[in-house]
Amino acid sequence: MSGVPGSALQVIAAAIEDYRVLVPPDRATPAALAEVIGEYLISSDWTITPAVPANPTGS
């Protein structure tokens, strides 16, 4: 289990699926996919911070 909320994972999954459908495989890059995921998260009111906590679950 990750420390990422389920609703954020749904947004990420949607971004990946849209990217997979819309971008031809020979033009797809990991960097471009990461950019699309960031855009989807931001447009869904998620905040992207520069650092991830060392222990996001608190255990």
Secondary structure, 3 states (H helix, E strand, C coil): CCCCCHHHHHHHHHHHHHHHHHCCHHHCCHHHHHHHHHHHHHHCCCCCCCCCCCCCCCC
